[in-house]
Amino acid sequence: MPNHEACQGCAKECAAAHRRAATRQSASLRAVDNSDDVVHLRVPVTAKSELIPLEVGQRVLLSGTIYTARDAAHRRMVESILAGEEVPIPLENAFIYYAGPCPAPPGRVIGSVGPTTSYRMDSYAPALIEKGLGGMIGKGTRSKRVIEAMVKHCCVYFAAVGGAGALLSRRVVNAELVAYGDLGTEAIRRLEVKDFPVIVAIDTRGNSIYERR
């Protein structure tokens, strides 16, 4: 996990990237194709600067590795952080999906995997963001404290479509249990996804889709 000096460096990098973004109309993202007004983003990102160009309301297709974790798993990770222990997943530039997948039906790698309400993670999210988390995926609004941490440490919150868990599961090509197996559906799983659809709900500047008129 990144140390305190690394987190300070990340914050400086984020501020510098924001200044550069303000002086130009567009910026390049690794593996981005905007030909259909959709951003294709590889995850985890290699640098937080890749998240700067993302804006509220943009449609994004994620491909790569994301992790599922709900409130019980978040509680354990934060307890580990406070105790000075390692967490079971790499947090730096990683993406966490607030979901508890259903068991996989025959012939599928995972069952329905729709988003859960994000406010359940609000008391834990800032600690993970401070450790380098790059993105969160869920549904619903976030607290002021979470948004402040996102702006400070360059993190993006994405909204997934609620009620479409069965369809979203078709974008998962592999699923593996990685930690807290005793939590059942709320255990942490590593998902390999291809063109997983989300919308930028809160960007790195703190702009929120929930406050747009």
C-alpha positions in Angstrom: 0.0 0.0 0.0 1.3 3.5 -0.7 2.9 5.3 2.3 2.2 8.8 3.5 4.8 10.4 1.2 3.3 8.6 -1.8 -0.1 9.9 -0.9 1.2 13.4 -0.7 2.9 12.9 -4.1 -0.4 11.7 -5.5 -2.2 14.8 -4.3 0.4 17.0 -5.9 0.2 15.0 -9.1 -3.6 15.4 -9.0 -3.5 19.2 -8.5 -1.0 19.6 -11.4 -3.1 17.4 -13.7 -6.2 19.5 -12.9 -4.3 22.7 -13.9 -3.2 21.1 -17.1 -6.7 19.9 -17.9 -8.1 23.4 -17.4 -5.9 24.8 -20.1 -7.0 22.4 -22.9 -10.2 21.2 -24.4 -9.4 17.6 -24.4 -6.9 15.1 -23.0 -5.8 11.7 -23.9 -6.7 8.6 -21.9 -4.9 5.3 -22.3 -7.1 2.9 -24.4 -9.8 5.5 -25.0 -12.1 5.6 -28.0 -14.6 8.4 -28.1 -15.9 7.6 -31.6 -19.3 6.8 -30.2 -19.3 9.3 -27.3 -18.2 6.4 -25.0 -14.9 6.3 -23.1 -13.2 2.9 -23.1 -11.1 2.7 -20.0 -8.6 0.0 -18.9 -8.7 -0.7 -15.2 -6.9 -0.5 -12.9 -5.5 2.7 -14.3 -1.7 3.1 -14.3 -1.9 6.7 -13.1 -4.5 9.0 -11.5 -3.9 11.5 -14.3 -5.9 9.1 -16.5 -9.0 9.9 -14.5 -8.8 13.7 -14.8 -10.5 14.1 -18.2 -13.5 12.1 -17.1 -16.6 14.4 -16.7 -20.0 14.0 -15.0 -22.5 12.2 -17.2 -19.9 10.5 -19.5 -20.6 7.0 -20.4 -17.7 4.7 -19.7 -17.0 1.0 -20.6 -14.5 -0.6 -18.2 -12.3 -3.5 -19.2 -9.8 -5.2 -16.9 -9.9 -6.0 -13.2 -12.4 -4.7 -10.6 -13.2 -5.9 -7.1 -16.5 -6.4 -5.4 -16.9 -5.3 -1.8 -19.8 -4.2 0.3 -20.0 -2.7 3.8 -18.9 -5.8 5.8 -15.8 -6.2 3.6 -15.1 -2.4 3.8 -15.3 -2.5 7.6 -12.7 -5.2 7.8 -10.4 -3.4 5.3 -10.6 -0.2 7.3 -10.0 -2.1 10.5 -6.8 -3.5 9.0 -5.7 -0.1 7.8 -6.2 1.4 11.3 -4.2 -1.6 12.8 -1.4 -1.0 10.4 -2.0 -4.2 8.6 -2.1 -5.1 4.9 -5.5 -5.3 3.1 -6.2 -8.3 0.9 -6.4 -6.4 -2.4 -4.1 -3.8 -4.0 -5.8 -0.4 -3.5 -3.6 1.9 -5.5 -5.4 2.9 -8.7 -7.9 0.0 -8.1 -11.7 0.1 -8.7 -14.1 -1.3 -6.2 -17.7 -2.3 -7.2 -20.3 -2.1 -4.5 -22.0 -5.4 -5.2 -22.7 -8.9 -3.8 -23.0 -11.3 -6.7 -25.5 -14.0 -6.7 -24.3 -17.6 -7.2 -23.4 -18.5 -10.8 -26.0 -20.4 -12.7 -24.9 -23.4 -14.8 -22.6 -22.3 -17.7 -21.9 -18.8 -16.3 -19.0 -17.4 -14.4 -21.2 -15.3 -12.0 -24.8 -14.7 -11.2 -26.7 -11.4 -11.1 -24.3 -8.6 -10.0 -26.2 -5.4 -9.7 -24.9 -2.4 -7.6 -25.9 -1.8 -4.0 -26.6 1.6 -2.4 -23.3 3.4 -2.0 -24.1 5.4 1.2 -23.5 2.2 3.2 -19.8 2.5 2.3 -19.5 6.2 3.0 -18.1 5.9 6.5 -15.3 3.6 5.2 -14.6 5.0 1.7 -12.3 7.9 2.7 -9.8 5.6 4.3 -9.5 3.6 1.1 -9.4 6.6 -1.1 -6.5 8.0 1.0 -4.7 4.7 0.3 -4.9 5.2 -3.4 -8.3 3.9 -4.6 -8.9 5.1 -8.1 -12.6 4.4 -8.6 -15.8 3.3 -6.9 -18.9 1.9 -8.6 -22.4 1.8 -7.1 -25.7 3.7 -7.1 -27.0 6.7 -5.3 -25.4 9.8 -3.8 -22.2 10.1 -1.7 -21.5 12.1 1.5 -19.6 15.4 1.6 -16.7 13.7 3.3 -16.4 11.1 0.6 -16.5 13.7 -2.2 -13.8 15.8 -0.4 -11.6 12.8 -0.2 -12.2 12.1 -3.9 -11.2 15.6 -4.9 -8.1 15.5 -2.7 -6.8 12.2 -3.9 -8.1 12.0 -7.5 -10.9 9.4 -7.3 -14.0 8.9 -9.5 -17.4 7.6 -8.5 -19.3 5.7 -11.2 -22.9 4.8 -11.3 -24.0 1.4 -12.6 -27.5 0.7 -13.6 -29.7 -0.6 -10.8 -32.0 -3.5 -11.5 -29.9 -4.7 -14.4 -27.7 -7.2 -12.5 -28.4 -10.1 -14.8 -27.4 -8.0 -17.8 -24.3 -6.6 -16.1 -23.2 -10.2 -15.3 -22.8 -10.8 -19.0 -19.9 -8.3 -19.0 -18.0 -10.4 -16.4 -15.6 -12.9 -18.1 -14.1 -14.3 -14.9 -14.8 -14.2 -11.1 -12.5 -15.3 -8.3 -13.0 -15.2 -4.5 -10.0 -13.4 -3.0 -10.8 -12.6 0.6 -13.3 -12.8 3.5 -15.0 -16.0 2.2 -17.0 -16.3 5.5 -19.0 -13.2 4.4 -20.6 -15.2 1.6 -22.0 -13.0 -1.1 -20.3 -10.0 0.6 -16.9 -11.5 0.3 -14.3 -9.7 -1.9 -14.1 -11.1 -5.4 -11.9 -10.2 -8.3 -13.8 -9.7 -11.5 -12.4 -9.6 -15.0 -14.8 -7.5 -17.0 -15.1 -6.5 -20.7 -16.9 -3.3 -21.6 -18.7 -3.0 -18.3 -21.0 -0.1 -18.6 -21.0 2.8 -16.1 -21.6 6.5 -16.0 -19.4 9.1 -14.3 -21.5 10.2 -11.4 -18.9 12.3 -9.5 -15.7 13.3 -11.1 -12.3 14.2 -9.7 -13.4 17.9 -9.3 -16.3 17.0 -7.2 -19.0 17.7 -9.8 -22.0 15.4 -9.2 -24.6 14.1 -11.6 -27.0 14.2 -8.6 -26.7 18.0 -8.4 -27.2 18.8 -12.1 -30.3 20.7 -13.2 
